[in-house]
Amino acid sequence: MAKAEATVEELVSMIERGELRLPEMQRRYVWKSTRVRDLLDSLYRGYPSGAILLWDSSGDVPLQDMAVSQEMNPFQSTRLLLDGQQRLTSLSAVIRGAPVKVRGRKRPIEVLFNLNHPEGLAVVTEVEEDGDEDDDLRNPDEEDSTDDELQERLDKMTFVVSTKKLEQMAAWVRVTDVFRSTSDAAFLQAAGVVRVDDPQYVRYSARLARLRGIRDYVYRMDVLPRELSYDEVTEIFVRVNSLGAKLRSSDLALAQITAKWRNSLKTFEAFAADCKDDGFDIGLGVHLKNLVVFASGQSRFKIVGGMPTPAIQEGWKSCKEGMDFAINFLKSNVGIDSPALLSSPFLLIALGYFGHAKSYRLAPDEASRLRYWALVANAKGRYSRGSSETLL
């Protein structure tokens, strides 16, 4: 395994030119805006932020699109990003001002920089529990507190997720605007600094230069040789991302499944899109769990690595029929037409597998009893992902 180094600017440029691509085994971009905020703060302070793992590949490797737009790479040889996607995608979006694609929607990542931030570290990082991935669409820097309390807390921070109120304040500047400009004049003038002998002139200018200096932050890169097989690289990916629970079990299972069944990711995503059109927008992890259930008769992802490809493909064919049955049953018989009304989407899997066991032919009394079970199981949170209070 080779060692290399590259600056943030070099890595962002490689992504932009299509020289760094995503293999099919990778999960999609999922970072919340607060994670981007904290990454910028770490790089601004020169803190360690991990290494980048690449595969120096040349060959027919299934790829997927990154969350930011890329040019077509005219060369056959390309480097695949195995670890570091979330960081580099975030930095590309902020530095270039490009929108990111999250769950089918494109949006910019808007972070503000506080020219008046304290000299030292004044805010202790709060460790949050993993929540719904759609939480990244809200602004977690706006919390339930009085305006004065909130403003006092924000004034101690160096970076915050953008708010309309803060954008109007003189000392707060958009990070993307700073990266796009080589001059400090507009930012200094907006902050009320119009003379070079103003005490804030040197202070603000130094901080803006330090912010732009994030582009010069150096990442260490571990580069896997092209001689490795796709299966071996997948195993490395799973092992690396198993440490520290960076990825969910469904993400790791996806890597193993796509290694066995090439180009299957688009197949999974197409069916998920069909379910969304039918009113049931559920995560890809639920569909993978459904696949495992139909392919193996149990629901543990840890057995995916030993499943033969034909079993996975046959399980996918069957599980789609089960999911269609479950959705239609909930909509037609139970009066539930949205996953928001479910204590857990895993209820769909149980319904689908029951329908499969009955060859999708239910007598009237069976349909009535299944309807009763679905309502009671849902009300009692039989497959609940968390407390009722949290879900509500």
DAJO-V59676 format. One line per field, one symbol per residue. phi: phi as a letter, one per 30 degrees, with the letter a starting at -180 (. if undefined). Layout:
phi: ???
This chain:
phi: .dcabadedddddddddidcbcdedddddbddddddeddedddddiddbicccbbdcbldcdcbdddcdbddddcddaccccbkeddddddddddcicdccbhiccadccbcccdcdedcdcbcdcdcddcddddddccddccdadedddddddddcdbbddbddddddddcbdedddddcccceddddddicbbdcdeddddddddddddddedcdccdcccdddddddddddddeddddddihdcddddddeddddddcdidedddddddddddddjcdcddddddddeddddbibcdddceecddeeddddddddddddddddddddddcciccaddccdaddeddddddddddchibcdeddddddddddddddddiecddadedddd
